[in-house]
């Protein structure tokens, strides 16, 4: 189960930073997961936060949440 902190991060940081009109929701999620995978392989240099661990543990739910949040933002922007 995704933490509320993770959901807030997706809505407040991840999507605003990566929604550029070219990236798809799945692309954003997969790139982010790839970056976390890379960081997790170097635990001798850095430690993952609880939020990062939660995302890696719940990959499918994270991807599904990013897709839904992405669609919600698009719908909100389309109704302006």
Wavefront OBJ file of the C-alpha trace (Angstrom):
o trace
v 0.000 0.000 0.000
v 1.343 3.410 -0.947
v 1.967 5.887 1.837
v 0.115 9.211 1.731
v 3.553 10.843 1.598
v 4.169 9.017 -1.689
v 0.843 10.127 -3.166
v 1.532 13.727 -2.149
v 4.990 13.517 -3.733
v 3.507 12.282 -7.021
v 0.959 15.109 -7.133
v 3.125 17.936 -5.771
v 6.590 17.160 -7.159
v 6.845 14.298 -9.643
v 4.089 15.255 -12.066
v 4.701 19.014 -12.045
v 8.395 18.386 -12.735
v 7.927 15.770 -15.485
v 4.667 16.649 -17.265
v 6.155 18.531 -20.180
v 3.690 17.688 -22.928
v 5.908 14.919 -24.280
v 6.164 12.401 -21.425
v 3.447 9.832 -20.817
v 2.407 8.749 -17.336
v 3.921 5.300 -17.829
v 7.183 6.852 -19.036
v 7.352 9.072 -15.948
v 6.708 6.149 -13.596
v 9.143 3.793 -15.333
v 11.955 6.390 -15.424
v 11.434 7.191 -11.767
v 11.463 3.499 -10.828
v 14.591 2.981 -12.906
v 16.326 5.811 -11.058
v 15.332 4.317 -7.703
v 16.585 0.905 -8.808
v 19.931 2.467 -9.692
v 20.175 4.212 -6.326
v 19.215 1.076 -4.435
v 22.170 -0.751 -5.992
v 24.540 1.732 -4.334
v 23.472 1.467 -0.707
v 27.093 1.868 0.329
v 26.915 5.452 -1.005
v 23.355 6.437 -0.149
v 20.363 5.213 1.797
v 16.866 5.125 0.442
v 14.162 6.987 2.319
v 11.108 5.189 3.640
v 9.128 6.725 0.785
v 11.559 5.345 -1.800
v 11.424 1.912 -0.218
v 7.621 2.103 -0.232
v 7.606 2.945 -3.940
v 9.940 0.079 -4.818
v 7.901 -2.344 -2.725
v 4.659 -1.273 -4.443
v 5.765 -0.740 -8.045
v 2.483 -1.647 -9.740
v 0.401 0.436 -7.364
v 2.836 3.339 -7.797
v 2.613 3.126 -11.597
v -1.175 2.891 -11.461
v -1.306 5.893 -9.133
v 0.961 7.975 -11.380
v -1.250 7.132 -14.379
v -4.432 8.091 -12.506
v -2.952 11.310 -11.113
v -1.633 12.184 -14.594
v -5.109 11.676 -16.072
v -6.659 13.780 -13.299
v -4.261 16.657 -14.022
v -4.981 16.424 -17.740
v -8.738 16.439 -17.077
v -8.426 19.452 -14.760
v -6.356 21.332 -17.326
v -8.829 20.499 -20.065
v -11.752 21.956 -18.122
v -10.174 25.429 -17.811
l 1 2 3 4 5 6 7 8 9 10 11 12 13 14 15 16 17 18 19 20 21 22 23 24 25 26 27 28 29 30 31 32 33 34 35 36 37 38 39 40 41 42 43 44 45 46 47 48 49 50 51 52 53 54 55 56 57 58 59 60 61 62 63 64 65 66 67 68 69 70 71 72 73 74 75 76 77 78 79 80
